[in-house]
Amino acid sequence: MSKRLDISVVIPLYNEAESLPELTAWIDRVVKGESLSCEVIFVDDGSTDGSWEVIENLKKEYSFVRAIGFMRNYGKSAALYCGFAAAEGEVVFTMDADLQDSPDEIPEMRRMILEEGYDMVSGWKKRRYDPIGKRWPSKFFNATARAFSGIKLHDFNCGLKAYRLKVVKSIEVYGEMHRYIPILAKYAGFRNIGEKVVEHRARKFGHSKFGMERMIKGYLDLITVTFMSHFGRSPMYFFGGLGTLMFLFGGGTTVWIIATKLYKQFHSMPLRPVADQPMFYLAMLAVVLGAMLFLAGFLGELINRASSDRNKYLIDKTL
């Protein structure tokens, strides 16, 4: 039985041809200096700038290079999902391909995983070279994520992270959930999550692929991951529970309104027609919404049990 690799480095990329040779050489220096066995898995997310040709040339020079190429651009989460599926190292790292993450952090983060017992170590870019228009929204976003998840990290979206192999094999990264891998790991049962201050370098080539729309997507994804973590396997608990409460409230209010009318009518007391009371229509609305929510939960349960693997991406080539 062959010995497991010490580390896997998963690098998602989109149009980063200029930075790849320097990044690969840097990783090579680090792993040789630490005498580590490794694999570097580039996941080309549909690049159009010749990144795949650069990776093919790197494969000839560095035996540890592996690669996955998508037919089109699926996004960072899809790239990480496929990279995690291919990883075989005892400790798995992720980093961006733009040279803003430093491979020099690898040895210490690996030590934290193996010696300090962390399941996952997330980088914290304490000093950032991004413009203020990205830094302050990021601070607000991270504060919200900490409040929702209870995970005390300063930088949820840092691309530089280290994981035990079993962590990346146990979580499902889809959509835009790469921002919330620490939350996914926590809800998968891996609660020993650490943090390390890491060097953040100014971008050397190209430009950022993410715009301000990621802030809106980020908050929508935070709601999604929170919901899916609690109710993804049993949507009936949420929709059915809320629907039952609304149905009981609406039905009870309706019975009370009708009973009040009959009581007053029996005792010849002044009364308002039921159809003239706004509360009656609110009660009817609650009954209808309650029934719809209950049905949504029931359909969710049926879909959940019949669904197949959602993560299917068209891989064009591999190395």
N, C-alpha and C positions, 0 to 999 in steps of 0.2 A: 504494500500500500504506500503510495507516494506521500511525501510530507506536504502538508497544507502550506500554501503561500503565507508569508507574514502579513502582507497588506495587499489590498486592491484599491486603486484610485479610480473612481468613476468621474469622468469629466464630460458633462453635456456641453455642446457647442453649437453655435449657429453663426456662420460667417466670421470665423476667427483664424483664418489661414495664416496671417502674419505672426501671430503669437505662439502657434503650436510648436515650432522647432525650439524656441527658447524655453518654453514651459517643460517640454519633454527632457531637454538636456538638464534643466534644473532638478527635476525629479530624479533623474539618473544620478546626479552628483550626490543628492541627499541619501538615496537608498544604498549606494555604494559606500558612502561614508559610515553608514550605520550597519553595513553588512546584512541588509534585509533582502529577502526574496519578494518580488512584487509583480503585479500586473497593472498596466494602465489601460483602462477601458474608455476609449473615446466614443461618445455617442453623437454622431453627426445628425443634427435635427433638421435635415433638408437644406443644408447650406448650398449657396449658389456662387460662392467666390473661389471655388477650387480647394476648399478645406479637405475634401476626401482625397484628392491627389496628393496633398501634403502628408496626410496620414499614411497613405500607401508608401511614400518614400521613407517616412519615419519607421514604418514596420520593417523595412530592409535594414535599417541601421540599429534599431533597438528591438531585441527579441521579446521584451516584455510588453510590447504594444499590442493591444487588441482593439477592435473597432466594430461599431454597429452603425449602419447608415440607414436613415429613414427615407422613404419615397418623397415625403413632403414634410413641412414644418408642423409638428404636433405640439410643441411646447416643452418646457423644462421638466414638468412632472412626468410626461411620457418618456423622456430621455432617462430620467433617474429610475423609473420603473424597470425599463429594459436593462439598464446598467446594473441595478441591484440583482436582477434575475441572473445575470451572467457572472457576477462577482463570486470569487472563491477564496479570497484571503481571510485570514483570521480576524483582522481588523479592516473595515471598509471605510475609505475616505471619499468625500465628495469635495470638489473645488471647481470654481469657474475657470474658463479657458482664457480669460482676458488678462492674466498676469496680475490681477489685483489681489489674489490670494497667494500666500507664500508657502511653497512646499517645505521650507525650513521649519514649519510648525509641526510637521508630521511626527518626528520622533517623540516630542513631549506629549502630544495628544495620544499617541499610541501607548505611551507609558501610563497615562491616566486611565486608559481603558484596562490595561492588563494588570497594573499594580494597585491602582486605587479603586478598582472594582466598578467603574462607571459602565453603564450600558451604552451611553452615548455622550459625546462631548461636543458642544456647539461652540463655534468661534464667536468672539465678541469684538467687532471692529470699534474699539473705544475711541480711537482717533481716526476719523474718516476724511477722505479727500473729495467726497461728493459735494456738489453745490448745496447751499442752505435749503433750496427748494425741495431737495430730496431728504436731507437730514431731519428736519423738523417733522414732516409728515411721518417719517419712519419712527421717530421717537414716540409719537402719539399712537401709531399703529402697534408698536411693541408693548406700550403700556396697556392698551386694550386687550391684546392677546394674553398678557400676564394675568389681567383681572379675570378673563374668561376661563383660562386653563388652570390657574394656580401654579404654573411653572415659572420659577424665578429666573428667567433668562432676559438679558438685555437686548439681544439681537436674534430674533427667531429666524430671520431670512438670510442670515450669513451663509454664503455658499460653502464655506469651509467647515466641515463637520467630520467626526469620526464615530464609527458604530462597531459594536460587536456584530459578527456575521449574522447571528440569529435574529438580530433586530431588523436588518434590511430584508430578511427572508420572511418576516412576520407581519410587515406593514404593507398596506396597499396605497400607493401614491397615484392619484389620478386627477384629471381636471387641472386645477391650479394649486393642488394641495402641497406642493413642495415647500411653500411658506410655513406649513404647519406640521412638518415631520416630527418635531418634538412632541406635539400634542398627539399625533397618531401613535407615536411610540409609547407615550404614557398610557393611552387607552388600550394599547395592546398588552399592557402589563409590565413594561420596562420603565420603572419610575426613578431609577438612579441616573439622573440626567445632570451632567456637569457643564461647566462653562470655562473657557479659557480666553483671555485677552490675546488677540492675534493682530499681526501687522496688516494694515490695509494700504495697498500701494495705489498710486494714481494710475489710471488707464494709460497704457503705452501705445496701443494701436486701436483703430476703429472708434466706435461709439457705442453707448449703451443701447441695448435692444428693448428696454422697458421704459414706458412712458408713465405719465401721471394716472392713466386709467387703471394702473395696477393697484392704486389705493382703493378705488371703488371695488374692484374684483377682490382685493384682499379682505375687505370687511364682509362681503357676501360669502366668500369662502370660509371665513371664521364662523359665521352662523351655520354654514353647511357642515363643517367638520364637527362643530359642537353637537349639532342635531344628530349627525350620522354616528358619532361616537356613543351617544346615549340611546338612540332609537333606530339606528340603521338596520339592525337585525329584527326589530319588532316595532314597526311603525304603528301598529294598532295601539300600543301603549300610549302613544302621544295623541294621534288623531282620534282613536276610539275613546280615550279618557276624556279629552276635551269635548268631543261630540256628545258623549253621554251627559256631561255636566250641563252643556247648553240645552240639550233635549229635555232634561229634567227641570231645568230652570224655566224654559219656555212652556213646557207642559203644565208644571205646577202653577205658574202665573196665570195661564189660561183657565185652569180649573178654578182658581181663586176668584178670577173676574166673573166667571159664569155663576159660581156658587153665591157670590155677593149679590149679583143681580136677582137670582132666584129667591134669596132670603128677603131682599127688599121688596120684591114683587109680592111674596107671600104675606108680608106684614104691611102692605099698602104704603110703603115708604117711597119718597121721591128717588128716582134712579135715572141713570144715563144709559142709552142704548149701548150695547157692547161695541157695535161698529163705530161709535163716536169716541171711543177711548183709545188714545195713542198707545197705551201700554198693551192693549190687545194685539196690535199689529207688531209691536216689538217682540211680544211673546211668540207670535206665529213665526216671525223671522228667526228667532232663536231655535225653535223646533226644526225648521227647515235646514238651517245651518248645522245644527247638531246631527241631523240625519245624514247630511252630505259629508261632514267630517268623519262620521263613523264609517260611511261607505268608502271614503278615501283610505282610511286605515285598513279596511278589509281588502280593498284592491291592492294596497301596498304590500300586505302580507302575501297575497297570491303572486304578485310580480316578484317579490323577493325570493320566494321559494322556487319560482320557475326560471329565474334569470341565470344566464351563463356568464362566463368571465367577461367583464366589460372592457378590460384592457387588451385590445387587439390593435396592433399597429403594423403597418405594412413596411417590413424591413426589406430594403432593396439589396443590401450587401453586408458582408461581415469579413473580418480579417482575423 
